[in-house]
Structure formats: C-alpha cells, structure tokens
Amino acid sequence: MASSASRSFLVALFLALIGLAAAASPGLRGPESANAQLIEQFTTQLPAKLHVGDFSHGDQDNPLDGQAADANPAAGGTVGYCVFLDISGLAPLGPNNGFTVSNGSVQDSDFFSAGTPSSVDDIYCVTVFAGSTVDPDTGFGKMVVTWNYTDGTLNHTLDLEIELFAVKLIGKRGAVGGAAEVCTMNWDPDILTGSVSNDGTLPDAVDDVTLGDPTPSNPAHPDWIIDDTGATWSGGPGTITKLGQFRKAPDGREWCMTFATDKAVDDLKVSLLFDAVYNRATNSDDQPHAPFTLVNVVESPPELRHVTPTGQLAASQDSNENVIGSRHYVCIVPSDADDLVEVDDINFSGNGPTTTDLQIFHDGDANYPNFPGVVDGTICLGWISTAPGEQFLDLHMTVVGGLNPGVYFVDWDSDNDNNDDDDDTDGPSNGALIIQWNVIDKTEISTSNDPDNVDAFLTYTRSTRNLQFNIGDGTFFAGDIDLNELVFGSHTGATGHIDALLDGVLLTARITSQCGYFLVKDVNANPALKTLTGKSVQGRFDVDLGPDALDGLYDGLTITTTNDPACNPTSILRVEVDATYPGPIGSATGLLHSTEWVEFDFNFSPAFKTPRVAWAGTTVTTVFALGGNCDAFLPQTVYFTRSGGQSGTFVPNGQVSVTGPDSAQGKLDPDTCSISAGYHSEEQGEVDIFVAFSANPYAQIAHPIFFLAFEDVTLTSSPELVVSQRGDLTADVRGWFTGNNPSGNPARVTDDGRALPLDRWVLPDDWDRLRGASEFRPSWANSAPMPLLNVTFFMENEGTRNNFQTGVKDGGNGWFLLDLTESSLNVNPFNGKPSVLGSVDKPRIITDLTDNDGVATVDLFGDLNLSYEGCEINEATGNPHCGIDDLVGVTNYYAVAEYPGDVGKYPPAKSNLSETRYFWAGYKEVTVQDTGLPYQKYVVAHLKDRDGFCDALSFNNTLGQRVRFLLDSGTGIAIEAKDIPSGIAVDGRDAWATTFDTQDAFGNAINVELAKTVLFEDECQAWIRVSSSLLKPLNVLAIFDAPPSDVPGDIRITGSVCSGDSVTVTNFDDHLVSLAGFGLRSRGSDITNPEGHLDLIGHLAPGESKTFLGGEPNGWQFEGDTTFNDSAEYARLVWNEIELSYAPCFGTVTNTPVSLPLKRDAEGEIWIDTVVEFGAVDQVPLSAGWNLLAHGGDPVNVGEAFHGHEGQVGAVYAWDSATGRWERHLMTAPAYANSFNQFEPGVVYWVEVKEPFTLYLGK
C-alpha cells in the first residue's frame, strides 16, 4: 500500500464539481454538494452564431423585434433555444422559466407540458437578444444562455455558448486619381447577405452583395453607400467614381469595394447595408445592419502599385510570387491619359530576372486589361520575366495636365511617407517596387489546402474509397472527393533562398478514367465534365469555369461519382494534373513542368446484412433512404417485411402503416428521399427486415436485428485506494441471443439464477465469430455495437452506520462520484427508495448508462461512514488515531442491469461483488525539538490530512487549523506560539497556534523561517516554545480539533478584475486572520476538467485586503500562464470546499452565509500527551559592564542564548588569533554587520552587559 495519495486524485476529484461556473444561487460546492448535469445539452441549439445586437429569432412582422418563444412542438414546432426534459422531478429556478443570459438578455421564454404530472415530457424555450461585448481586436466573443433548474434537492445549471461576431469595415486611404479601398472584416458567407440583394423571396439568399452606383446621386442605392455629407473636400465638392467590388484573397470570404475621387477629401463615410439570415426558410429572422468607416483621399505624387490577380491595387512594396513566364502588371497612381512614360524612362534592376515583351498602356485601352480596381486611363505596365530572382522598378513620368505638371521620379514611396497614415517621412531607403519571379520546384495533389500538411499529399498514390449502391437509380456512389493542387517554387533574393507558393502557373486537371467527373460551384452537374483548366493563385487551383472563373481566388478540385453510371465496384478513378509554365521560357512556349496523378479504387460494402443490436423490449427504427434525385420513385410504395416465425412486430410511426406483425408499407418523404419503420420485440432473437419497392419487389435491402437478453454483469473496482482518492468502478454487461445458426456455446445457469440456453451467441465476445473474416463483411463494425442501457450501482450494507467505538465496521463507506452520464442519484430505480446514509449530493446508489462496448463506469470516493478499523485508539478521547496506511474502510459493491423500454419477461441481472479497501494517508503527531538553549524547547505538532497533503484543495483539511497546547503538569511556561493568529494565557500554561504549510503545491519549501524539522515532506505544523528555569520535565497535551475546522474569519472576495488577471480578498472580521486553509478557485477549461486552484498564504488584519495574481507562475494549479482570461471566468473563495464568495467576471459578488459550528467528522478530537525533558546547564551570572565568558558545551546561537535578555546586552567580542582581529556580534545590528552568530566551545568571549542577569548555557 502506498504511503500517501497521489496528487492526481486531487485533479480528478474536481471532475465532480459540476455547474460551478454560473449557478443561480451559489452555495456550498465541492464533493459535499457536487451533482452531475442531469441534462447534458440544450435540445435546440440553433442559431449557433449571432451578429452582435441581433435577436436569436426575429419577428415575422418586424425584423427589429424579437420573436416570442414557443415551447409547443405542435403545428410549426418550437421556437427558441429549447430544453426537452426526459427526467422527472425537475423544475426551473427564477424568472423567465429559469433562463438567464450573459452578454445578452432574455427576449421571451415559454413552457409546455403534455399534461402529465411528471416533468419527463416538459419543454422550456427561450429567445434572446445578443449583447455587444466582443474582443475589440478580433470582433469575436460569446454569449452564454443558461437554464437554471432544480431536482428538488440541488440546484443545477445548463449552459449553451453562442458565438458572437461583429462585422467591421476597414478602409484604406486613397490617392487622388487612384483607388481607395474598403473591405469587410468577419463577413460570414453562410449567414450574411446584402440588404438590397435580399429581395424577400424564399429561400433567403446569402453572400450576395450589390455594388451598383453607391454615390449619393443614386436614391435607389445598392448595398454599398458612399456618403460625403459630413466629408471635407479640398477646393470644393469633387466627384466620386465607383470602380468595382471583389472578394478578398486568399479565401474570398471578405467583400471589398474600391472607388476614386478627383479631389482630396477627408471623412468620406462608406457604409454596407446587409442582413443577417439565420433561417433561409423564413424571412422572419432577417435582421439589418449598416456598419460604416471613414476614408480619406489625399493628394499624392505618382507612385507605383502592383496589380493583384484579382485586378486590384496592392498596398505592399513586394509583389505576389510570380512564376517565370507569367505577366506581371503595375500601375502609376495617380496618372491619366495625358501623362507620358517612355521606355527610356523605365529603370529595371536586379540580378537574374529579365524584361520581356514590355507593354505600356492605359487601363481600359482596347486589347489591354481593364482592371476593376484601377481608374480608367491610368498608365500601367506589363511584362514577362523568363528568369527567376528579385526585380526592382522605378521610373520617370511626365505629368502634362493637373495642378503640378513636370517630370516626376516615381517609385513605391515617391514622397517617402512609408504609405501609412502618420505624418512621418519614414519610408524605406530603397523605394523601388519589388517583383518576385520564381521557378517551379514541385507540385503535389493533396486533400488539404495547407501546404505544410504533408500527410495529406496523395501524389502518385492510390487510395480506397467506400462505395455504396443506390437502389433508387442503380448507380454506385462514393461521395465527393475534394483535392487541391499545390504548386511550390522558389527564387534567390537579397536575403537568400526563398520558398513560395506560386501565382500564374497554367494548370490542367483531367479525369482520364470513365468513372467520375468534376463538380464546379454554380455549374450544373455534368458527368461529361472531365477536364478543367485554370491558373495557380497562391499555389492553388483557380478554375476557369463558371461565374467565378479566374477570379483570382483559389477553388480546389471536387470530383464526384454520384449518378455516374460508369462507376462500379471494379472502377479505377484517375485524376491527372499538368503544371505548365506560361509564356516563352527559352526556346519553348508552354513548357510542361510536370504531370501528377492520383488514383482511387473502391471498396463496395453491400447495404444488406449489416446488423443492428438492441435489447429485448426496445423498438428499433429502420431507415431506408435514396441518394441523388428520388423523384421517379416517389409514386412507388416501399414495403417492409420480416421473415416468418421470428418474434416481434412492426409498429406505426407516422411514416408507415402496419399491415400485420410482419409487414408495413409507406412512401418516400420527398424532402429527404427516405422512409422509416419501427420494429419492437420483447423476446431475444434474430429478426431479418427486408425493404423493397413495389415496382421491383425482388430487389431488396436486408436489415438484420439482434435482440439481446442479459448474459451477465461483471463488476470490477479499484482494489485499494487512499480514502480521498478517486477510484474506478466498472460494470461490463454482456447479452445473448439465439440466431439462425448455432454458436456452440454451452448452456449455463448464472450466479443470480438465470438459465441460459445452448448455442446462444454472446455479445460482445462472439462478434468476431459472427462476422467472420473482416474482408467478407467490411460493413460490420470492428466490435459489437452494444446497445445502451442503465446499470445501477449499489454498496453492500449501505444502511449500516459504522462506529469505531462500538466496533461496527461492515457498513459500506464513501459515495459515488459523477462524470456527467449518471441519473437516479441516490435513488433505487426499481422501487423508488433512496439510500439510507447517502444524499443527492453524496449518492450511495447511482445509475449510469453503458457505452457502445457495454461498459458502465462510475467513480468511487471513500470519505464517508469510515470504520477506522485499522487505527489505534486515542486513549484520552476514545477516537481513532489514524496513521499512514491504516485501514479505514472496506466496501463491497454490486451492480444491477435492467432492460430499457418494456421490461417484458426477462428479469434484471445482478453482478458479482467487488471489494475496495480504503487506507489513511495522513497523521497527527507531536515532537519535541531543540531550540539551542537547554531550558527552552519547541513542542511541534505535525499534521497531514487524510489525503496525505497539507493544502486547502479538498475538505477535512489540516491547514489553517487551530492546535491547542496545555501545559498540564511539571514546571515551565509557553513563551511563543506559531503560526499566528495564536495566543498564550497569562500564566503561560495554555496556548494555541494556527497550522501553516511547509511546502507549496509545486514542491517548493515555504514558511522556512517558521518550519521545524518535518516528519515527511508537505506537512502542516504548529508549535509552541516552552521554557523551564528549573529544568524539570514538563507535560504538554496537544489537542487537535475534530475536522473540519470552523472558518476562522470573515474573509470575502472584494475585487475580481479579469482584465488584470487578479482577485482581491478582504478581512471583514475584528481580528487577525491567517489565510492558510483558504483557497481560490477558477473555471475549468470544460465541465470535465478541474477548477483552477490557488492556496492562499499570508495574514489579514481587520479591514486589510490582499490581491492575488492569476496563472501558474503565481501558484495556481491546473491553469496556464493566466487564469482569468475570458468573460466566462469566475473566482470562488472556499474553506474546506465550502464556498464563501462567488465573483463572476461580469456581475455581482455573491457571499454565502456559513452556519457555525460546521458538522464534525467522525474522526473526532485527538489528544497527544508529550513529556518535555530539559538538559543540564551552567548558570553564569553576568554583571553590568564587560564580562569574560568561556563556553564549554555544544555550539549555541547567540540570539537563542540571550533570548529574553536582548535589551540587556550591547555586544559580544571574540579574538581570532588566526586572523589577528576582533570578531563581533552586535545585538541591535543587522545580520550582515555581525561576523559571528553562535558561541563555539573552547572560545573566550567578552560580553557587554547593560543590566545584570543570569545566563544559562548547556553543559
């Protein structure tokens, strides 16, 4: 048996602290009041994302109003975020049917009951209004919708997090004659669309923004609006010219628009009118928004700008990564048709790149590009380089018209202002425009857009895809295959070798096999589409087909087999991709770099004979669905039949009519192309369901079902645990059925008396034998998909109350801890009776749901109804005095499995007994330790809690506890007590002190100035110093209070600053309080992770406060570098797991009243009697003046020797013959001023005495 508990159990212990983050009525928490979430999640969770300031459900008549919540599932269904109850005994807490919202507000709530007295079928719904608090940098945040409810004993909370976002407009300064740009930030194409584009027809459009004419002269404005009402023009009103709109590279999620003006202007207001569309099937939730930004257009000398693949002007000095042979464009902004640039005016420099086929033209000229982001008439250049490297460009331009005609030197930063909005002249030393030219190094076909994800590369490989048969049209389909062509290249620049993803490579993708064809967005599916061409954009495929053809945004490649008659289980689908240099390279044009390929073959898994497994007494739903278009099959009847002689019956479900126990029929749902039928059996056995169309009854799909009865329940538990260590209790449930074939298993009678037949199949054990070789039944799961059911865990002799004094020790100890899947807490579900000694927060009966392996698990916690049977008797009190590894409890567990649904004729199954033995890991002891003076001793109390630690992390702690010391016989008095607060009676015969820690949670020594010699690491201590001038034995009685100790003072949280990552606590009591034993808690990363924890340290005088910083570097456990890092954080102040204060990041601090005294544990008080022996001494009378002192005993600390007489001594000197100087110890001087600190034997000292006294030194 280990001598102490592992720290890991403390981590796991907090898994039971459920619902801490936002309780409606914060109270006692921790294992004493822990409870699982009885409901795991909201039933209705959409919309999962909201724009700030939106209603979750808009009103049909007025989008600016929120819709009322509706919990009635009839008619149009529920409205709102809803919770459907399936547990009895639950009720909401507080107004609004129990709903609260953080970073938002409740719009409306509703409740529906089916009319039954139970809450099993109740529904609660809420509609909400999103708040506006988001991160100012990212524009993202979250809102939490909470349902507060009670089970009649404990309060619970259920949280639903909704992502919030805010669309912003980001404007870029423009230049007169050039383009100004405005782009969205956080645009979501799945739920947003332009307001004008949203024309009210259904389904609602998304991601459609109209540019039109956004100027104020257009009263029927589009989605974009440019308003100069509040703007300041230079030299009178100017003209605004729209240029265009585009999707922002690289992924095209954001929208941008560009415009130009003929004069400088400040504060042009650019707005975007858009709607948030949360449900495309209705207009009721379309909610309008109109963010804006202010844009300036300035007078600027002509400068060079790159043109991006999307036809926009780039702000950067460096170009995109061009492949050699492609054409790169730059424009001079501003410039117009009258300005002049000749070839001799243009200066190219740099090693490597060439300038081939240089073009000088005006934007919009015939046979030249008309870039959407460039003002018509602007002078632009285009050329090709046939060699890689970095190229630099600047030029001279003659401005003919305008206000300042003349010859200008033009580069990227002609006015040396670094092209930013400050007024500094801090441009680069070389303002030339930089153009990158690259060679192709390699190409890859990948399933990922991420070029670093090498695991996704498929080039020159064959992969296998699962193929399914579509009974509707007789074709096979394998779903869509999404691929990406990645083009990697490089060049050598000023800083060395540079790798890049390339622009401008010509790409051709071909499907060379008969099977498969390409899908392109907004292009009708066509099995003949076998070839796609395009260009690379940032190293990916930009397809030259459809409305978004060559739009400068990468698309990827999508291949499908759906409705392709050429695809079958023997097909090989081959995709080839050519990567070609554009333009002339050397003597070649259209130089092919590489052709990659990837192939796919298919694994056909027949849809029939893939079994489902269910428990007897349940209903299994068989779903039949068609892929692709099912219109041709809608008139036909779908027949469901089962084999004759098999048990059970079809049951109506609203989709089929039952024509007998062995048959049902109906028609496909046109919206889903599917139909389902329910089948119920209260007998074990194999049932074969067949599905066919009326037009072809011989083409059938088979759906076998294995209905199981219980084989057995095997229970295992952790054999040995420290009393407060989290343990495991696992029940493995097996089932059996008789099938169409014998299994060879023998008949047997179970331990609980059930007779099981010959040749039954036992699951999950026999699954592999049933399946056979995996290649013959690849559609079967690798292991038996065991159906779920409830298993209830019990402890033997649960109602027997153990008693150390009377010797009763056979009662079960501890309780079951929760891990979120349990139900029927502390209630026997078979008779509805609770346990005798347990409670809902400490359940001693618990029900858990099995997983897909047939396994149910709960955790064990032993610290309740302990027997203390292995502990010594404390003679003074009769209580158990436990030490490390003492046995304190033995519990035998068993489990019972009950059938779900209709119980039918089969009885429940009971498990074996499984024993767990619980051991103590702490101690309470007393030692006597030397002080250095023979007539003074330390009497030290040593404590570790039952977990084996000294901290404030759990309950029944020993940290911050008061220890009393009675000097009940002998001579002597207590003269000092530590730690404070402490006290000594006037006669010195009664004292008390507060325990302190000797090691922090990370193994670092603390309180080193107080700590005495420890018995084991990480123990608590308290001590007194006793003195006896007569040197006679002294009897000291140490009294350890029964745990848990009462809260020592009124300490509360008074400041929680999430932005500052700190918590402040204040002492509201009238006396000094030690913070030892108090702890701070913070929200865990999720419901299954522990709370963060910080042991507090220090002391607070009345009214005094202390601030504690967050993060592991400041002592927090289970946290990272920070603790309070988002709006959902909270701080809890606890004492022995009792919550004293609860402080959310946003909200009011809640202080919990605590009734004292606390209920004591059965461990009780411990009294330890200790005899203090004093040694022999020399009595040395000292007179006023200089005294000669010779010491012959052991070394003695000078301060210890003169303890109590410090004011009567001035200095001590000793001659050091080795150094030839006087060494000194000045009583009132700081330590660094003294050259020695203790009396050594054989050394002669001179002592300056101010008043006479007698010095006692050990012999």
ABEGO torsion letter per residue (X at the ends): XBABBBAAAAAAAAAABBGAABBABBBBBEAAABBBBABABBABAOBABBBBGBBABBBAABAABBBBBBABABEAEBBEBBBBBABBGBBBBEBGGGBBBBGEBBABBBBBBAGBABAAABBBBBBBBBBABBBAAAGBBBBBBBBBBBAGABBBBBBBBBBBBBBBBBBBBBBBGBBBBBBBBGBBAAABBBAAABAGBOBBBBGBBBAEBABAABABBBABBBBAAABBBBGEBBBBBBAEBBBBOAAGABBBBBBBBABBBBGBBBBBBBBBBABAABAAABBBBBBBBBBBBBBBBBBBBBBBAAGBBBABABBBBBBBGBBBBBBBOBBBAABBBBAAABBBBEBGBBBBGBBBBBBGBBGBBBBAABBBGBBBBBBBBABBEBBBBBBBBBBABEABBEBBBBBABAAGAGGBABABBABBABABBBBBBBBBABBBBBABABAABAAABABGBBBBBBBBBBAAAGBBBAEBBBBBBBBBBBBBBAAEBBBBBBBGBBBBBBBABABEBBBBBGBBBBAABABBBEBBBGGBBBBBBEAABGAGBBAEBBBBABGBAABBAABBBBBBBBBBBBEBBEABBGBBABBBBBBBBBBBBBABGBBBBBBBGBBBBBBBBBBEBAAAAAABBBBBBBBBGBBEBBBBAGABBBAEAABBBBBBBAAAGBBBBBBBBABBEBBBBBBBBAABAABBBBBBBBBBBBABBBBBBBABBBAABBBBBBBBBBBBBBBABBAGBBBBBBAAGBBBBBGBBBOAAAAAAAAEBAAABAABBABBBBBBBBBBBBBBGAABBBBAAAGBAABBBEBBBBAGABBGBGBBAAAGBBBAABBAABBABBBBBBBAAGBBBBBBBABBGBAGAABBBBAAAGBBBBBBGBBAEBBBBBBBBBBBEBAEABBBBBBBBBBBBBBBABBBBBBBBBAGBAABBBBBBBBBBAAGBBBAABBGBABGBBBBBBBABEBEBBABBOBOBBBBBAAGABBBBBBBBABBAAGBBBGAAABBBBABBGBBBBBBBBBBAAGBBBBBBBBBBBOBBBBABBBBBABBBAAAGBBBBBBABABBBBABGBBBBBBBABAABBBBBBBBBEBBBBGBBBBBBBEAAAGBBGBBABABABAABBBBBBBGGBBABBBBABEBBBBBBBBOBBBBBAAEBBBBBBBBBBBBBBBBBBBBEBBBBBBABBBBBAAAAABGAAAABABBBBBBAAAGBBBBBBAABBAAABABABBBBGBBBBBBBABBBBBBBBX
